[in-house]
Amino acid sequence: MIKPSDALRRKVGGGSRLSAIDPAIIAKAEAALKSLSGNFSQWLNDEVEKLEASRQLVKTQGVTVATMESLYLRAHDLKGLGATYGFPLITRIAGLLCRLIDDRDKRLEAPISLIDAHIDAIKAAVRDDIKGEDHPVGRMLVQELERRIRELGA
């Protein structure tokens, strides 16, 4: 029988996962995040503009490995940032888009109309300040996008 080492646990502060985290550090990090929150709207708009620019590359240069990789990376960024910027709905929609185009081998076959629907939904969420699925439009958007992805078997 092999007993796992607890060296890392000892280094970060013992038996409890949270015991080593100083509450003052957490409070400081939360305060820093709150001080930056005034910039979230602009940063979110910047990320959406990057996604739109990637979509335009696909439209002007065609569906290529490079253009679809750019689109995927922009969607992946929004998947990670949406909730941070106060829009968990964008995280969800961008996650669905990533699911649609995640597989590099199938990425080039993804229906452009469905990719457009995801990007348009993200833009609508920002424009209309629809932050979560608790909003009826947000819930409808996610349900419809999920349904269309399921139909593709993605």
Backbone bond lengths (Angstrom), bond angles and torsions (degrees), N, CA, C in turn:
res aa  C-N    CA-C-N  psi(-1)  N-CA   C-N-CA  omega(-1)  CA-C   N-CA-C  phi
1 M - - - 1.443 - - 1.531 108.48 -
2 I 1.338 115.53 134.33 1.459 121.16 179.73 1.516 108.56 -102.82
3 K 1.306 115.21 125.34 1.462 119.96 178.45 1.525 108.67 -95.21
4 P 1.364 118.14 121.83 1.463 119.85 -179.79 1.526 111.28 -64.19
5 S 1.303 115.08 144.75 1.457 121.71 178.80 1.525 109.83 -70.45
6 D 1.317 115.81 144.84 1.467 119.69 175.08 1.531 110.37 -111.08
7 A 1.335 116.25 23.99 1.469 120.66 -178.04 1.523 111.95 -60.87
8 L 1.336 116.42 -42.79 1.460 119.02 179.62 1.521 110.62 -64.13
9 R 1.313 116.91 -43.40 1.464 120.50 179.74 1.522 110.47 -58.35
10 R 1.321 116.66 -43.28 1.468 119.98 178.95 1.521 111.18 -63.57
11 K 1.342 116.49 -37.28 1.467 120.10 -178.01 1.513 112.00 -69.23
12 V 1.352 117.04 -33.63 1.461 118.77 -177.74 1.516 113.01 -96.53
13 G 1.326 117.30 0.59 1.438 116.75 168.87 1.497 118.43 121.79
14 G 1.284 119.45 26.78 1.446 118.79 168.70 1.504 115.36 103.59
15 G 1.335 114.09 -158.44 1.454 121.80 -169.30 1.508 115.86 -72.76
16 S 1.293 119.28 -39.22 1.465 120.96 -178.44 1.515 110.01 -82.84
17 R 1.329 115.08 139.62 1.469 119.05 -179.50 1.522 111.83 -60.65
18 L 1.308 116.50 -32.65 1.464 119.22 -175.38 1.520 113.18 -101.57
19 S 1.313 117.91 -3.53 1.462 119.52 -174.41 1.523 112.85 -62.85
20 A 1.327 118.21 -28.22 1.460 120.37 -176.45 1.518 113.08 -86.54
21 I 1.305 117.89 -9.87 1.456 120.32 -177.64 1.521 108.75 -87.32
22 D 1.280 114.90 119.53 1.455 121.66 -179.20 1.527 109.03 -72.55
23 P 1.329 118.49 122.51 1.468 121.07 179.57 1.531 113.04 -56.97
24 A 1.312 116.98 -28.72 1.468 120.09 178.49 1.523 110.74 -67.54
25 I 1.322 116.44 -35.66 1.470 120.39 178.19 1.521 110.11 -67.97
26 I 1.330 116.11 -41.17 1.466 119.97 177.47 1.522 110.06 -61.93
27 A 1.312 117.10 -45.08 1.469 120.81 178.90 1.520 111.30 -61.85
28 K 1.317 116.07 -39.15 1.463 120.49 178.96 1.533 110.83 -65.51
29 A 1.321 116.52 -41.78 1.467 120.76 178.94 1.523 110.36 -65.54
30 E 1.324 117.18 -42.08 1.466 120.40 177.95 1.523 111.37 -63.28
31 A 1.318 117.02 -39.45 1.469 120.82 177.99 1.525 110.67 -65.13
32 A 1.324 116.48 -40.42 1.466 119.96 178.59 1.519 110.49 -64.23
33 L 1.317 116.75 -42.21 1.459 120.89 178.45 1.530 110.63 -63.71
34 K 1.329 116.15 -41.10 1.463 120.02 178.95 1.526 111.12 -64.22
35 S 1.324 116.67 -37.63 1.469 119.59 179.99 1.523 111.26 -67.50
36 L 1.319 116.98 -26.16 1.463 120.99 178.99 1.520 112.93 -86.61
37 S 1.314 117.38 -14.09 1.465 121.02 -171.90 1.525 113.16 -60.37
38 G 1.304 118.35 -22.73 1.458 120.80 176.26 1.521 112.48 -65.34
39 N 1.321 116.41 -21.49 1.462 121.47 179.29 1.529 112.73 -90.27
40 F 1.325 117.31 -10.84 1.461 121.04 -173.12 1.519 112.55 -57.24
41 S 1.304 117.15 -41.88 1.455 120.31 -177.62 1.528 110.92 -60.45
42 Q 1.319 116.78 -46.58 1.460 120.37 179.49 1.520 111.40 -66.20
43 W 1.323 116.54 -41.51 1.460 120.18 179.78 1.532 111.22 -64.49
44 L 1.327 115.36 -39.32 1.462 119.07 177.84 1.525 110.13 -64.64
45 N 1.312 116.54 -44.75 1.467 119.83 177.17 1.529 111.63 -60.14
46 D 1.322 116.88 -38.25 1.472 120.68 177.34 1.527 110.50 -61.92
47 E 1.319 117.11 -43.12 1.466 120.91 179.99 1.528 111.55 -66.50
48 V 1.323 116.23 -39.03 1.466 119.95 177.92 1.531 110.03 -66.33
49 E 1.329 117.03 -38.21 1.470 120.13 176.09 1.532 111.22 -62.71
50 K 1.322 117.58 -38.43 1.465 120.57 176.72 1.529 110.69 -64.09
51 L 1.320 116.53 -40.75 1.465 120.59 177.27 1.520 110.22 -62.63
52 E 1.315 116.49 -44.66 1.468 121.19 178.60 1.535 110.72 -62.64
53 A 1.317 116.99 -40.80 1.470 120.23 178.20 1.528 110.67 -62.28
54 S 1.320 116.50 -38.43 1.470 119.93 176.92 1.524 110.90 -66.12
55 R 1.326 116.02 -38.64 1.470 118.68 176.88 1.527 110.13 -62.56
56 Q 1.325 116.64 -41.93 1.455 120.13 179.70 1.532 111.75 -64.12
57 L 1.333 117.00 -34.61 1.466 120.00 174.86 1.527 110.90 -60.94
58 V 1.311 115.89 -42.06 1.468 119.83 178.11 1.523 109.67 -61.99
59 K 1.320 116.42 -41.74 1.466 120.23 -177.93 1.534 112.06 -69.84
60 T 1.334 117.23 -37.48 1.465 119.25 -176.46 1.529 113.31 -88.08
61 Q 1.331 116.59 -36.52 1.463 120.29 -177.03 1.527 112.75 -99.99
62 G 1.316 115.40 -10.06 1.458 119.38 179.91 1.521 112.39 92.33
63 V 1.314 114.17 172.48 1.457 121.68 178.81 1.527 107.50 -80.83
64 T 1.328 114.44 105.73 1.460 120.56 178.59 1.530 108.30 -130.11
65 V 1.303 115.52 168.73 1.461 119.34 176.68 1.528 109.83 -56.94
66 A 1.320 117.22 -44.21 1.471 121.45 -176.95 1.525 112.56 -68.25
67 T 1.340 118.01 -44.86 1.459 119.40 -177.20 1.531 111.06 -68.97
68 M 1.318 116.39 -37.17 1.472 119.38 -179.95 1.524 111.13 -73.88
69 E 1.323 117.36 -31.46 1.468 120.39 175.27 1.526 109.87 -65.50
70 S 1.321 116.81 -42.07 1.461 121.05 177.34 1.524 110.66 -60.70
71 L 1.318 116.16 -44.94 1.466 121.05 178.88 1.524 110.34 -61.59
72 Y 1.314 116.25 -45.33 1.460 120.31 179.78 1.535 110.87 -60.70
73 L 1.322 117.12 -45.40 1.467 120.15 -178.51 1.527 111.72 -62.87
74 R 1.333 117.24 -40.11 1.476 120.17 177.98 1.536 110.59 -65.23
75 A 1.333 116.84 -41.98 1.467 120.73 177.85 1.530 110.15 -63.55
76 H 1.310 115.92 -40.80 1.465 120.43 -179.67 1.534 110.61 -64.37
77 D 1.326 116.79 -40.01 1.464 120.01 176.36 1.531 110.71 -59.41
78 L 1.329 116.36 -45.89 1.466 119.56 179.69 1.522 111.93 -66.61
79 K 1.298 116.66 -33.45 1.468 120.49 176.26 1.529 109.54 -58.07
80 G 1.319 116.09 -40.68 1.455 120.35 -179.47 1.515 114.64 -79.87
81 L 1.325 116.97 -27.10 1.462 120.10 -172.19 1.529 114.84 -100.60
82 G 1.317 117.41 -22.37 1.458 120.02 -174.54 1.515 113.56 -52.04
83 A 1.318 116.90 -53.93 1.468 120.33 -178.40 1.523 111.15 -65.40
84 T 1.319 116.93 -37.60 1.464 120.73 178.37 1.521 110.18 -59.04
85 Y 1.320 115.89 -37.98 1.464 120.75 -179.75 1.523 112.88 -86.53
86 G 1.332 116.98 9.26 1.457 120.83 175.35 1.510 114.52 91.30
87 F 1.330 118.36 13.56 1.456 122.83 -178.85 1.531 110.94 -126.45
88 P 1.332 117.01 75.36 1.466 118.23 178.10 1.532 112.50 -60.30
89 L 1.325 117.77 -24.87 1.464 120.58 176.89 1.536 110.37 -62.84
90 I 1.308 117.22 -38.82 1.461 120.42 179.44 1.521 110.16 -67.78
91 T 1.325 116.42 -39.27 1.460 119.25 174.90 1.525 109.78 -58.16
92 R 1.314 116.84 -43.61 1.475 120.81 -178.58 1.531 111.44 -65.70
93 I 1.323 117.17 -47.26 1.471 120.76 -178.14 1.523 110.44 -66.87
94 A 1.328 117.07 -43.72 1.465 120.16 178.33 1.527 110.17 -63.49
95 G 1.330 116.80 -34.63 1.456 120.49 175.92 1.522 111.74 -64.16
96 L 1.324 116.32 -38.68 1.467 120.51 176.45 1.529 110.39 -65.63
97 L 1.319 116.24 -41.46 1.467 119.79 177.70 1.529 110.37 -62.94
98 C 1.320 116.64 -42.33 1.467 119.85 176.89 1.526 110.35 -60.24
99 R 1.322 115.99 -41.88 1.470 119.48 178.45 1.523 110.99 -59.80
100 L 1.320 116.13 -39.81 1.457 121.65 -179.42 1.524 111.91 -64.77
101 I 1.324 117.24 -38.52 1.474 120.41 -173.80 1.524 113.06 -117.41
102 D 1.315 117.23 18.42 1.458 121.88 -177.79 1.525 112.75 -68.07
103 D 1.310 117.22 -41.07 1.459 121.98 -176.68 1.527 109.38 -76.68
104 R 1.322 116.11 112.23 1.472 120.42 -176.71 1.522 112.26 -58.89
105 D 1.325 116.11 -32.51 1.462 119.28 -178.70 1.529 112.21 -71.77
106 K 1.341 117.01 -28.77 1.469 120.60 -177.93 1.526 112.63 -103.39
107 R 1.310 116.24 -8.50 1.464 122.10 -175.28 1.527 112.67 -54.92
108 L 1.312 116.38 -39.91 1.462 120.95 -176.48 1.525 112.34 -71.95
109 E 1.326 116.58 -14.04 1.460 121.28 -179.56 1.528 112.81 -98.64
110 A 1.312 117.85 -4.57 1.462 120.92 -177.59 1.521 109.98 -62.42
111 P 1.323 117.14 136.17 1.472 119.76 -179.83 1.530 111.44 -64.78
112 I 1.305 115.51 122.96 1.466 120.45 179.92 1.529 110.56 -59.48
113 S 1.311 117.43 -35.88 1.466 119.76 -179.61 1.532 111.29 -62.48
114 L 1.322 117.61 -34.92 1.462 120.37 178.64 1.535 110.79 -76.38
115 I 1.311 116.52 -35.74 1.472 119.78 173.69 1.526 109.26 -61.45
116 D 1.325 115.82 -45.82 1.469 120.42 177.83 1.523 111.53 -59.28
117 A 1.327 117.01 -40.25 1.465 120.36 -179.93 1.530 110.87 -61.10
118 H 1.317 117.05 -39.73 1.468 120.34 178.20 1.529 110.92 -65.77
119 I 1.315 116.14 -46.80 1.463 119.52 -178.35 1.524 110.42 -65.16
120 D 1.321 116.74 -41.47 1.467 119.90 177.39 1.525 111.50 -63.39
121 A 1.332 117.10 -36.36 1.463 120.65 178.05 1.527 110.54 -65.97
122 I 1.325 116.70 -41.31 1.467 120.42 177.40 1.523 110.23 -62.17
123 K 1.319 116.44 -45.97 1.465 120.32 -179.98 1.526 111.11 -63.75
124 A 1.319 117.67 -39.05 1.462 121.18 178.22 1.528 110.95 -65.14
125 A 1.331 116.65 -39.70 1.467 119.80 178.93 1.522 110.84 -61.15
126 V 1.329 116.47 -42.90 1.468 119.93 178.79 1.526 109.78 -67.30
127 R 1.322 116.04 -49.14 1.472 120.81 -176.50 1.531 111.67 -58.76
128 D 1.341 115.63 -43.55 1.465 120.02 -174.79 1.527 113.46 -97.60
129 D 1.336 116.36 8.13 1.455 122.72 177.40 1.537 111.55 56.31
130 I 1.323 115.54 45.29 1.468 121.50 177.76 1.517 106.32 -96.05
131 K 1.315 115.64 104.72 1.459 120.09 -169.96 1.515 114.58 -90.67
132 G 1.328 117.62 -29.17 1.458 118.41 -174.60 1.510 113.39 -146.02
133 E 1.312 113.96 175.20 1.461 120.69 179.36 1.526 112.64 -75.16
134 D 1.322 116.65 -5.75 1.456 118.98 174.56 1.532 110.76 -72.67
135 H 1.317 116.56 -16.33 1.466 121.98 174.33 1.524 107.18 -81.32
136 P 1.343 118.42 133.96 1.472 119.67 -176.42 1.528 114.05 -58.46
137 V 1.321 118.11 -36.70 1.461 120.42 178.72 1.528 109.70 -69.69
138 G 1.312 116.86 -41.36 1.462 120.62 177.65 1.516 111.34 -60.32
139 R 1.316 116.61 -44.02 1.465 120.92 178.75 1.521 110.70 -62.26
140 M 1.344 117.19 -44.37 1.469 121.28 179.39 1.527 111.35 -62.59
141 L 1.317 116.69 -43.27 1.465 120.41 179.73 1.525 110.98 -58.55
142 V 1.320 116.40 -49.67 1.465 120.64 -178.31 1.523 110.60 -63.37
143 Q 1.323 117.22 -44.42 1.461 119.77 -179.13 1.520 111.82 -61.72
144 E 1.314 117.02 -41.63 1.464 120.21 -179.22 1.535 111.17 -69.26
145 L 1.303 117.21 -42.96 1.463 119.89 178.98 1.532 110.78 -64.18
146 E 1.321 116.39 -41.49 1.466 119.82 177.34 1.527 111.03 -62.38
147 R 1.310 116.41 -42.26 1.468 120.56 179.83 1.525 110.65 -60.62
148 R 1.322 115.78 -44.98 1.474 119.58 -178.18 1.539 111.70 -67.61
149 I 1.310 117.23 -34.43 1.466 120.20 176.98 1.530 109.81 -69.08
150 R 1.335 116.22 -42.73 1.470 119.56 177.52 1.513 111.71 -58.74
151 E 1.338 116.32 -40.07 1.467 120.19 179.10 1.524 111.64 -60.16
152 L 1.332 115.94 -31.68 1.473 119.80 178.57 1.526 111.95 -80.27
153 G 1.310 115.50 -14.13 1.455 119.11 -176.59 1.513 113.34 79.91
154 A 1.326 115.77 18.71 1.476 120.22 179.98 1.506 111.19 -89.34
